[in-house]
Amino acid sequence: MSIELIATNAERHHEKEAAAYPTAPPHHVVSPDNQAPLLTNAWYSTSDLAACLRVDASTLRRWRTAQPPQGPPFITVSERVVMYSALDVEEWLRRRRTVPTKGLNGR
């Protein structure tokens, strides 16, 4: 199969997928407090985020149920569905980032 044919098939797949999941009009996406649109961002399930962070899904569940809650911000969609915004996860990771500085001896 040629590269062009593969690319064409991939484009058709993405077009079908986009048609199956249409985006809401912008006025339905923006939250009331004028924060960034939520539905246009990428979202992770608990298992997806656990795989990305290389932790067990039970770790994310433990962070969510801790008092106070720990870990990245999350949205409880239903009793069994919890989602994490990719933007929130990135921001949470940036806040946890440690950048080593040179010591007094220059190393």
C-alpha positions in Angstrom: 0.0 0.0 0.0 1.5 3.4 -1.0 2.1 6.2 1.5 -0.4 8.4 -0.4 -3.2 5.8 -0.1 -2.5 5.4 3.6 -2.6 9.2 4.1 -5.8 9.4 2.2 -7.4 6.6 4.3 -6.2 8.4 7.5 -7.8 11.6 6.3 -11.1 9.9 5.5 -11.1 8.3 9.0 -10.5 11.7 10.7 -13.3 13.3 8.6 -15.7 10.5 9.6 -14.6 10.8 13.3 -15.1 14.6 13.2 -18.5 14.2 11.7 -19.5 11.6 14.4 -18.5 14.0 17.1 -19.4 17.5 16.0 -18.1 20.4 18.1 -20.6 22.6 19.9 -21.0 26.2 18.9 -18.5 28.5 20.8 -21.2 30.1 22.9 -22.0 26.7 24.4 -18.4 25.8 25.2 -17.2 28.8 27.2 -17.7 28.5 30.9 -19.7 31.2 32.7 -16.6 32.6 34.4 -15.0 33.3 31.0 -12.2 30.7 31.4 -10.8 28.8 28.5 -13.2 26.6 26.6 -13.4 23.1 28.1 -14.9 21.0 25.3 -12.2 21.9 22.7 -9.4 20.6 24.9 -8.0 17.1 25.0 -9.3 15.0 27.9 -7.8 11.9 29.7 -9.7 9.2 31.4 -8.2 7.9 34.7 -6.5 4.9 32.9 -5.2 7.1 30.1 -3.7 9.6 32.5 -2.2 6.9 34.6 -0.5 5.4 31.6 0.9 8.9 30.6 2.2 9.6 34.1 3.4 6.0 34.5 1.5 5.5 37.7 -1.2 3.0 38.6 -4.8 4.1 38.2 -5.3 3.4 41.9 -2.7 6.2 42.6 -5.0 8.7 40.8 -8.0 7.5 42.7 -6.1 7.8 46.0 -5.1 11.4 45.1 -8.7 12.3 44.3 -10.1 10.9 47.5 -7.4 12.3 49.8 -8.4 15.2 52.1 -7.6 17.7 50.7 -7.6 16.2 47.2 -4.1 15.8 45.6 -3.0 15.4 42.0 -4.2 17.2 38.9 -7.6 18.9 38.8 -10.4 16.5 37.7 -14.0 16.6 36.7 -16.5 14.0 37.9 -18.7 13.3 35.0 -20.6 10.6 36.7 -20.2 8.1 39.6 -17.9 6.0 37.4 -16.4 8.5 35.0 -13.7 11.0 36.0 -11.9 13.1 33.4 -8.8 15.2 33.4 -8.2 18.2 31.1 -4.9 18.0 29.3 -4.4 21.7 30.0 -4.9 21.2 33.7 -2.6 18.2 33.8 0.1 20.2 32.0 -0.3 23.1 34.4 -0.1 20.8 37.4 3.1 19.2 36.0 4.7 22.6 35.5 4.0 23.6 39.1 5.6 20.4 40.3 8.7 20.8 38.1 12.0 21.3 39.8 14.8 23.0 37.8 18.2 22.4 39.4 20.4 25.5 39.7 24.2 25.7 39.8 25.6 25.5 43.2 28.1 27.9 44.8 31.1 26.1 43.2 29.6 26.4 39.7 28.6 22.7 39.2 
